[in-house]
Amino acid sequence: MWDYTDKVLDHFRNPRNVGLIENPDGIGEVGSMACGDALKLTFKLDEKKRIVDVKFKTFGCASAIASSSALTEMIKGMTIEQAEKVTNQDIANYLGGLPEQKMHCSVMGREALEMAIANYRTGKTGKKILAGKVVCTCFGVTEEEIERVVRDNNLTTVEQVTNYCKAGGGCGNCKNDIVQIIERIRKERESKSASTQKPAKLTVLQKVKLIEETLDREIRPMLKRDGGDIELIDISGSRVIVSFRGMCAGCQAAPSTIKDVVEAKLREFVSKDLVVEEDKS
Amino acid sequence: MKNVYLDNNATTQVAPEVIDAIIPFFKELWGNPSSMHYFGGQVKKYIDTAREQVADLINAEPSEIVFTSCGTEGDNMAIRGTAEALGKNRKIITTRVEHPAVLGPCRHLKEQGHEVIELGVDSSGQLDLTEFRKVLGKGPNIVSIMWANNETGVMFPIPEIAAMVKEQGGVLHTDAVQIVGKIPIDVRKTPVDMLALSGHKLHAPKGIGALYIRKGTKVNTFLIGGHQENGRRGGTENVPYIVGLGQACVLAKKFLQDETTNVAKLRDRLEAGILASCPSTTVNGDRVHRLPNTTNISFQYIEGEAILYHLSDIGVAASSGSACTSGSLEPSHVIRAMGVPFTSAHGSTRFSLSRYNTAEEIEYVIEKIPAIVKRLRDLSPFV
């Protein structure tokens, strides 16, 4: 048996807000019989645009039913703006957690809610308001959906992506595409964290640390592939003195590597006014 | 709350008589049968007796029985041991609905360069014997086909298959884990070369099984080591469980009649009761050529795991081929191979009985199921 929390079992055994609202203000439908789970969510707003009533119908396992039931309890009384901030992690947290392989149940809840809100705003119905390139053809999962679960849940492996949105769980042909999406988002996240960590005015110590980090992350791996390395010798104001090691020492391309790679990267991640020079002593 | 155990194809309760037979081999008779002293030596005869008891259930010679640790080991030994003995470039023919214990080794051999053919089944879960004959071909090819399916109970025509394989000079292994003890098996009449059985499917403990190897069949040793099992499987014998398996086979033979009469009657009553009280419900697989204890029922528009949890809440243990119960995302490979539509596949539920079930238990399940099905259908967006 799965390691379900008491709250999951309670919502499964006694699901709240079961049914469909007639003439709803928003309706969202996700999943299908083929996928093994499906959720139909309807809500009604009051005059203050708050969700005054919400009902669901779910085909699926115990955690799919529990996630849907939990979602309805969570969003009752919320404004549309509040409801659209609900993430799949919020649903899982509300239930005291879900087994990793069942996280896709919480994602199904978030997706249905998103579609119901989109339906309220645009009047459009249909299963794929969120269109886009389909990556996993077995379960009909789009690139956008994969990106979303990777971002929302900080996923780093294909297995996790499969657990969260099923992509890659059928024939497995799309696993390479998923790896690339994860890789792309990882890079974005890293460069973003590097740039957000950068304070407006760096102290000397902060600057040294940041330069070392940037050399480590952005430059060394590249040089090491060619059997070389780089070392930070000194910093004087905006002047950064470095020295090449191994195959890079005495390399004819060293001057351009200094300008086009080292300086460019340090300017991107540390400070725009840096000038990099090679230590000739 | 009642406890109604209807998951006997997963595992069975150990028979009290088997437990009684095992205990002395933990308490007093714990010697090593290979030892050159009375203490170990006195144990050996019990292994001999157990070997006779297992052989007797399938009408084999005791020398044709090798004790294993489980059904999976028997299947691996048979398939990989034969492939190794026969050398490269052998065709291996199996079916898409085999247990992973057979599909796993076959696919492993495929990666190693053997040609492996997986035969499909029709919507009733049956093989097309004309197609089988076509792919079989002449020569010492290896065929591994289960005698009865664990999920649906559907029985393959092993006697016909065995005759065809013999005629073409092939080697036939059958995974008989589900059928032994439920239907009379006679390896003298049905010329299979190897047959794997498992203790815990017939009221012996988990951790013991046997492989029947017909005299003269070439199988390479799998567990290389000591002289035990006539050099066919090294390792000190699991004496208590071997004795337990022997005792379980004695009981199985005694109650064989019971399986095809009483157990079959209870299964039929359960099946009819469910079909009558729950609309949009179908039985998966051939209902004629089927184990007497198994029924696989699809409840349309609802999902298997949810059914199992509700059943468990009222004390009923069953199993499902739905995606969610396995932790994978697709319904069972058996149900998919039969082409069961998705509307039914995710709600497939297996009830497998044993001689320990009672009519009262079956009536309890029949009485309770409609409310569970209705509850889940009220929740389903497809109803």
HADDOCK unambig.tbl for C-alpha pairs under 7 A between the chains (distance, minus, plus):
assign (segid A and resid 18 and name CA) (segid B and resid 379 and name CA) 6.58 0.50 0.50
assign (segid A and resid 33 and name CA) (segid B and resid 342 and name CA) 6.09 0.50 0.50
assign (segid A and resid 33 and name CA) (segid B and resid 343 and name CA) 6.01 0.50 0.50
assign (segid A and resid 34 and name CA) (segid B and resid 342 and name CA) 5.18 0.50 0.50
assign (segid A and resid 36 and name CA) (segid B and resid 323 and name CA) 6.89 0.50 0.50
assign (segid A and resid 36 and name CA) (segid B and resid 346 and name CA) 6.19 0.50 0.50
assign (segid A and resid 39 and name CA) (segid B and resid 381 and name CA) 6.97 0.50 0.50
assign (segid A and resid 40 and name CA) (segid B and resid 381 and name CA) 6.39 0.50 0.50
assign (segid A and resid 57 and name CA) (segid B and resid 379 and name CA) 5.00 0.50 0.50
assign (segid A and resid 57 and name CA) (segid B and resid 380 and name CA) 5.45 0.50 0.50
assign (segid A and resid 57 and name CA) (segid B and resid 381 and name CA) 5.10 0.50 0.50
assign (segid A and resid 58 and name CA) (segid B and resid 379 and name CA) 5.59 0.50 0.50
assign (segid A and resid 58 and name CA) (segid B and resid 380 and name CA) 5.02 0.50 0.50
assign (segid A and resid 58 and name CA) (segid B and resid 381 and name CA) 5.82 0.50 0.50
assign (segid A and resid 59 and name CA) (segid B and resid 302 and name CA) 5.95 0.50 0.50
assign (segid A and resid 59 and name CA) (segid B and resid 303 and name CA) 6.58 0.50 0.50
assign (segid A and resid 59 and name CA) (segid B and resid 379 and name CA) 6.88 0.50 0.50
assign (segid A and resid 59 and name CA) (segid B and resid 380 and name CA) 4.73 0.50 0.50
assign (segid A and resid 59 and name CA) (segid B and resid 381 and name CA) 6.34 0.50 0.50
assign (segid A and resid 60 and name CA) (segid B and resid 302 and name CA) 6.82 0.50 0.50
assign (segid A and resid 60 and name CA) (segid B and resid 303 and name CA) 5.20 0.50 0.50
assign (segid A and resid 61 and name CA) (segid B and resid 303 and name CA) 5.95 0.50 0.50
assign (segid A and resid 61 and name CA) (segid B and resid 305 and name CA) 5.16 0.50 0.50
assign (segid A and resid 61 and name CA) (segid B and resid 306 and name CA) 4.78 0.50 0.50
assign (segid A and resid 61 and name CA) (segid B and resid 324 and name CA) 6.44 0.50 0.50
assign (segid A and resid 62 and name CA) (segid B and resid 305 and name CA) 6.61 0.50 0.50
assign (segid A and resid 62 and name CA) (segid B and resid 306 and name CA) 5.01 0.50 0.50
assign (segid A and resid 101 and name CA) (segid B and resid 327 and name CA) 6.64 0.50 0.50
assign (segid A and resid 169 and name CA) (segid B and resid 329 and name CA) 6.01 0.50 0.50
